[in-house]
Amino acid sequence: MTAEMERARAAGVKGLIVTLDWTFLPRPRLGQPVVPDRLDLKAMVKLSPQP
């Protein structure tokens, strides 16, 4: 159990919701950006939503 889960338990939390921000597939689908091995500033700028 992680430290965050222990803190939640100590605070009386009855349940946790776990979410994922990104799914990793073995090969990219059409229109899905390639996920870089390292997320540096250059990659963040390239992958960030454009206004």
C-alpha positions as semicolon CSV with decimal commas, in nm:
position;residue;x (nm);y (nm);z (nm)
1;M;0,000;0,000;0,000
2;T;0,133;0,345;-0,088
3;A;0,182;0,627;0,160
4;E;-0,109;0,815;0,001
5;M;-0,338;0,517;0,051
6;E;-0,228;0,486;0,414
7;R;-0,302;0,857;0,471
8;A;-0,645;0,815;0,313
9;R;-0,720;0,515;0,534
10;A;-0,610;0,704;0,845
11;A;-0,838;0,992;0,743
12;G;-1,136;0,755;0,724
13;V;-1,174;0,735;0,346
14;K;-1,413;0,454;0,249
15;G;-1,314;0,419;-0,118
16;L;-1,070;0,535;-0,384
17;I;-1,123;0,609;-0,751
18;V;-0,820;0,531;-0,966
19;T;-0,794;0,690;-1,310
20;L;-0,541;0,681;-1,592
21;D;-0,465;0,983;-1,805
22;W;-0,326;0,791;-2,098
23;T;-0,357;0,440;-2,238
24;F;-0,049;0,277;-2,382
25;L;-0,113;0,054;-2,680
26;P;0,149;-0,165;-2,850
27;R;0,117;0,041;-3,167
28;P;-0,037;0,384;-3,217
29;R;-0,385;0,411;-3,366
30;L;-0,462;0,650;-3,647
31;G;-0,446;1,003;-3,511
32;Q;-0,295;0,902;-3,176
33;P;0,032;1,084;-3,104
34;V;0,348;0,883;-3,043
35;V;0,424;0,874;-2,669
36;P;0,788;0,974;-2,609
37;D;1,011;0,771;-2,375
38;R;1,101;1,090;-2,187
39;L;0,869;1,381;-2,130
40;D;1,095;1,686;-2,152
41;L;0,996;2,046;-2,221
42;K;1,024;2,004;-2,599
43;A;0,789;1,701;-2,593
44;M;0,543;1,877;-2,360
45;V;0,520;2,176;-2,593
46;K;0,474;1,951;-2,895
47;L;0,202;1,737;-2,731
48;S;0,016;2,014;-2,546
49;P;-0,323;2,132;-2,674
50;Q;-0,301;2,433;-2,900
51;P;-0,535;2,730;-2,838
